[in-house]
Amino acid sequence: MPTDAQRRSAARLLCVGWDATEVTSGLEEMLRAGVAGVILFARNANSRDAATMVVRAVKACARGAGNARLFASIDHEGGRVVRLADGMTRVPPLRDVGARPDCVEESARMGDLFARELRSCGFDLNFAPVVDVDSNPANPVIGARSFGADPSHVARCACAFIEAQQRAGVAACAKHFPGHGDTDRDSHLDLPRLPHSMDRLRTVELPPFVAAARAGVASMMSAHVVFDAVDPGVPGTLSAKVIGGVLRGEVGFDGVVFSDDMEMAAIADRMPIGDACVRAIEAGIDCLLMCHRLDRQRAAIEALSEAMASGRIAQQRVDESLARLDAFAQRFVQ
C-alpha cells in the first residue's frame, strides 16, 4: 500500500491540464495532491487578460493547498501554435524567422518578447522552442514550426531564443528529443518510427539538442517516436536508452525532462496510461504531461505510487526527478 508521501511524490511528477476557464473541483484535487505544474490551452483562456486571471486563480488555489512551487506553462511557439489570440504580439512561425538574414537576432528578440508577455500573465515555462530539424517535407506535424532544414542553423537560432527567453525570466523547453523532424506521421494520432543510424542522428537530429543543452536550456521534451538505432520498437518517451543513455549520457543534459502529452494516441492507444507513466519515469522522464482527463491523471498517480511502494521505481530515481523539479521551481516560479 503506498504511503501518503509516495502518493505526493507521484503527483509531483505530473503537469496537468483541465477543461475549463476556472479552477474546477478536479483541478483543485490535483493541486491538493501536489502536482508540479499546470498547462493552459485556448480552452482555458484565449486572451492575455483572461490568462492572467486564470493563472492567478490557479496559483492562489495551489498556495492554499500548500503547493507554492506550482509552475504555470503554455505552448507559445509563434505561427499557428499559440493559445492566446488576443493581447499578445502576433509573430510568424519559426520557419519564417529562420529564413530571415537577421535570423539569430530575430530569434533572440522573439524569445525576449515571449518571456516579457508570458511573465506578465504569471507563466513560468514556455514549451518552446521547437528544435527539430525540418528535414522531411511530408512531415504532418513539425514543418513550419522548425527554424529550418540545416542542423547548425536550427541550433544557432534556437540557442538565441532560449538564452533571451530565460534571461527575461521564463524557462524554455527544447523539443522533441531526439528529433521529430523527419517523421511522416503525427504522434498525436499514431506512433512514428525513424530507421536512421546513430551516425545520421548525430549528424542531423541531435546537434540542436546538444547546442541547447550547452546554452543552459532549463528543460527538454521527449518525442513519442521510435528510434530503431537506439531502442527498436520502444517510443523514445518510454526508453531508458533514449532518455538515460542518449539524452543524459551522450548529450549530457541534466535539466528537467518533460514527456510530450502522455494522452496522445502514440502512447495512450497502445497501453494503459498507468503502465505508460511508470515506464516513462523508469526511463528517466522527470515530469509527465497529462493534458486532458482527470481519470487518467488519477490513474497515473495511482500507478506511480504503487510502483514506488512495490520497489519497481526506486526511491533514488524519484528523488533525482524531484530534485530537478525543485531546482527548476526555485529558479523560475514566480
C-alpha positions in Angstrom: 0.0 0.0 0.0 1.5 3.4 -1.0 2.2 5.9 1.7 0.9 9.4 1.7 4.5 10.6 0.9 4.7 8.2 -2.1 1.3 9.5 -3.4 2.5 13.1 -3.0 5.8 12.2 -4.8 3.9 10.5 -7.6 1.7 13.6 -8.0 4.7 15.8 -8.1 5.8 14.0 -11.3 2.8 15.4 -13.2 2.0 18.6 -15.1 -1.8 18.6 -15.7 -4.3 20.3 -18.0 -8.1 20.7 -17.5 -11.1 21.7 -19.5 -12.5 24.9 -18.0 -11.9 28.7 -17.6 -11.9 28.4 -13.8 -10.5 26.2 -11.1 -12.7 23.1 -11.2 -13.1 20.6 -8.4 -11.0 18.1 -10.4 -8.1 20.6 -10.9 -8.3 21.5 -7.2 -7.9 17.8 -6.4 -4.8 17.7 -8.4 -3.4 20.9 -6.9 -4.0 19.4 -3.4 -2.4 16.2 -4.5 0.8 18.2 -5.2 1.2 18.2 -9.0 4.3 20.0 -10.2 2.6 22.3 -12.7 -0.4 23.1 -14.9 -0.5 23.7 -18.7 -3.0 26.1 -20.2 -4.7 25.8 -23.6 -7.1 28.0 -25.6 -9.9 26.2 -23.8 -8.7 27.7 -20.5 -8.1 31.3 -21.8 -7.9 32.9 -25.2 -6.6 36.3 -24.3 -3.7 37.8 -22.3 -6.1 39.3 -19.7 -8.0 36.0 -19.3 -4.8 34.0 -18.9 -3.6 36.4 -16.2 -6.8 35.8 -14.2 -6.8 32.1 -14.7 -3.1 31.7 -13.7 -3.6 33.9 -10.7 -6.6 31.8 -9.5 -4.8 28.5 -10.1 -1.6 29.7 -8.2 -3.7 31.1 -5.3 -5.5 27.8 -5.0 -2.2 25.9 -5.1 -0.7 28.1 -2.4 -3.8 27.5 -0.3 -3.3 23.8 -0.7 0.4 24.0 0.4 1.7 23.8 -3.2 3.6 27.1 -3.6 6.1 25.6 -6.0 3.5 25.0 -8.8 4.6 26.3 -12.2 2.2 27.5 -14.9 3.1 26.6 -18.5 1.9 27.0 -22.1 2.8 26.2 -25.7 3.6 29.5 -27.2 5.8 28.9 -30.3 4.6 31.5 -32.7 2.9 30.9 -36.0 -0.1 28.6 -35.6 0.9 27.2 -32.2 -0.3 29.9 -29.9 -3.1 29.7 -27.3 -3.7 33.3 -26.5 -5.3 35.0 -29.5 -5.8 38.5 -28.0 -3.4 40.8 -26.3 -0.3 39.1 -27.4 2.1 40.2 -30.2 1.5 38.1 -33.2 4.6 36.6 -34.7 5.4 34.4 -37.7 6.2 30.7 -37.5 9.8 29.7 -36.7 10.4 28.7 -40.3 9.8 32.3 -41.4 12.1 33.6 -38.6 14.8 31.2 -39.6 14.7 32.4 -43.2 15.5 36.0 -42.4 19.0 37.4 -42.9 19.0 38.5 -39.3 17.5 35.2 -38.1 19.7 34.9 -35.0 19.0 38.4 -33.8 15.3 38.0 -34.6 15.2 34.7 -32.7 16.6 36.4 -29.6 14.1 39.3 -30.0 11.3 36.7 -30.2 12.4 34.9 -27.1 12.7 38.1 -25.1 9.2 39.2 -26.3 7.6 35.9 -25.4 9.1 36.0 -21.9 8.0 39.5 -21.2 4.4 38.9 -22.3 4.1 35.5 -20.8 5.7 36.5 -17.5 3.2 39.4 -17.2 0.4 36.7 -17.2 2.2 34.7 -14.5 3.6 31.9 -16.7 6.9 30.3 -15.6 7.5 27.9 -18.5 7.0 28.1 -22.2 7.2 24.8 -24.1 9.3 26.3 -26.8 11.3 26.4 -29.0 10.9 23.5 -31.4 14.5 22.4 -32.2 13.5 19.6 -34.6 15.2 19.8 -37.9 12.7 20.2 -40.8 14.2 17.5 -43.0 11.0 15.9 -44.3 8.6 17.9 -46.5 5.9 15.3 -45.8 6.1 15.8 -42.1 2.5 16.5 -40.9 3.2 18.0 -37.5 6.6 19.9 -37.5 7.2 21.7 -40.8 6.9 25.5 -40.3 7.3 25.0 -36.5 11.0 24.4 -37.1 13.7 27.0 -37.8 14.8 25.2 -40.9 16.4 22.2 -42.5 20.1 22.8 -41.5 21.0 21.5 -38.1 23.6 24.1 -37.3 21.2 26.9 -38.4 18.5 25.5 -36.2 21.0 25.3 -33.3 22.0 28.9 -33.7 18.5 30.3 -33.8 17.3 28.0 -31.0 20.1 29.0 -28.7 19.5 32.7 -29.2 15.8 32.2 -28.5 16.5 30.1 -25.4 19.0 32.4 -23.9 16.9 35.5 -24.4 13.7 33.9 -23.1 15.4 32.6 -20.0 17.3 35.8 -19.4 13.9 37.5 -19.2 12.7 35.0 -16.6 10.7 32.3 -18.4 12.0 28.8 -18.7 12.4 27.4 -22.2 11.9 23.8 -23.4 13.8 22.3 -26.4 11.5 19.8 -28.1 11.0 17.0 -29.3 14.0 14.9 -28.2 15.8 13.2 -30.0 14.0 14.6 -33.1 10.5 14.6 -34.7 11.5 16.5 -37.8 11.8 13.6 -40.3 8.7 11.6 -39.4 5.8 11.2 -41.8 3.2 10.6 -39.0 1.8 12.8 -36.3 2.4 11.3 -32.8 -0.9 12.9 -31.7 -2.6 10.3 -33.9 -0.1 7.5 -34.4 3.3 6.2 -33.4 6.0 7.4 -35.8 9.2 5.4 -36.4 12.6 6.6 -37.6 15.0 3.9 -39.0 18.1 6.2 -39.2 21.5 5.0 -38.0 23.2 6.6 -35.0 25.6 8.4 -37.3 22.7 10.0 -39.1 21.1 11.0 -35.7 24.3 12.5 -34.5 24.7 14.5 -37.8 21.1 15.8 -38.2 18.7 15.3 -35.3 20.9 15.6 -32.2 23.1 18.8 -32.8 20.4 21.3 -31.9 19.7 19.5 -28.7 23.4 19.4 -27.9 23.6 23.1 -28.5 20.5 23.8 -26.4 22.0 21.8 -23.5 25.2 23.8 -23.7 23.2 27.0 -23.8 21.7 26.1 -20.5 18.1 25.3 -21.6 16.1 24.6 -18.5 14.1 21.7 -19.9 13.6 19.4 -22.8 10.6 17.4 -24.1 10.7 13.8 -25.3 9.2 12.6 -28.5 6.7 9.8 -28.8 8.8 8.4 -31.7 10.5 5.0 -32.1 14.2 5.3 -32.9 15.3 1.9 -34.2 19.0 2.5 -33.9 18.7 3.3 -30.2 15.8 1.1 -28.9 13.8 -0.8 -31.6 10.1 -0.8 -31.1 10.1 1.4 -28.0 8.8 5.1 -28.1 11.6 7.5 -27.0 9.5 8.7 -24.1 9.5 5.2 -22.6 13.1 4.3 -23.5 15.9 4.3 -20.9 18.3 4.0 -23.8 16.9 7.2 -25.3 16.4 9.3 -22.1 19.1 7.8 -19.8 21.5 6.8 -22.5 21.5 9.4 -25.2 20.0 12.5 -23.5 21.6 12.2 -20.1 24.7 10.2 -21.1 25.7 11.3 -24.6 24.2 14.8 -24.7 25.0 15.4 -21.0 21.7 17.2 -20.2 20.9 17.4 -16.5 17.8 19.7 -16.6 14.2 18.8 -16.3 12.9 16.3 -19.0 9.2 16.5 -19.7 7.3 13.9 -21.6 5.1 15.0 -24.5 1.5 14.6 -23.6 1.0 11.1 -22.4 -2.6 11.1 -23.6 -1.5 11.4 -27.3 -2.5 8.4 -29.4 1.1 7.3 -29.9 1.1 6.2 -26.3 -2.5 6.2 -24.9 -3.9 4.0 -27.8 -1.2 1.3 -27.2 -1.2 0.6 -23.4 -2.9 1.5 -20.2 -2.0 5.1 -19.2 -0.7 4.0 -15.7 1.7 1.5 -17.2 2.9 4.1 -19.7 3.6 6.6 -16.9 5.5 4.1 -14.9 7.6 3.1 -17.9 8.3 6.8 -18.7 9.6 7.5 -15.1 11.6 4.4 -15.2 13.2 5.6 -18.5 14.3 8.9 -16.9 11.4 11.3 -17.6 11.1 13.9 -14.7 7.6 15.3 -15.3 4.7 13.8 -17.3 2.4 16.0 -19.3 -1.2 14.8 -18.7 -3.2 17.5 -20.6 -6.8 16.4 -20.6 -8.6 13.8 -18.5 -8.9 13.7 -14.7 -9.4 9.9 -14.6 -6.1 9.4 -16.4 -4.3 11.8 -14.0 -5.7 9.9 -11.1 -4.7 6.6 -12.8 -1.1 7.9 -13.3 -0.8 8.9 -9.6 -2.1 5.5 -8.5 0.2 3.5 -10.8 3.3 5.6 -9.9 2.7 5.4 -6.2 2.1 1.7 -6.4 5.3 1.2 -8.4 7.1 3.2 -5.7 5.6 1.1 -2.9 6.5 -2.2 -4.6 10.1 -1.0 -5.3 9.6 -1.2 -9.1 10.5 2.5 -9.2 13.5 3.1 -7.0 13.4 5.9 -4.5 16.6 7.2 -5.9 15.0 7.5 -9.4 12.2 9.5 -7.9 14.5 11.7 -5.8 16.5 12.6 -8.9 13.4 14.0 -10.6 12.1 15.8 -7.5 15.5 17.5 -7.1 15.4 18.7 -10.7 11.9 19.9 -10.3 12.7 21.7 -7.1 15.7 23.4 -8.6 13.6 24.4 -11.6 10.9 25.9 -9.4 13.4 27.7 -7.3 14.8 29.4 -10.4 11.6 30.2 -12.4 8.4 30.0 -10.4 7.0 33.5 -9.6 
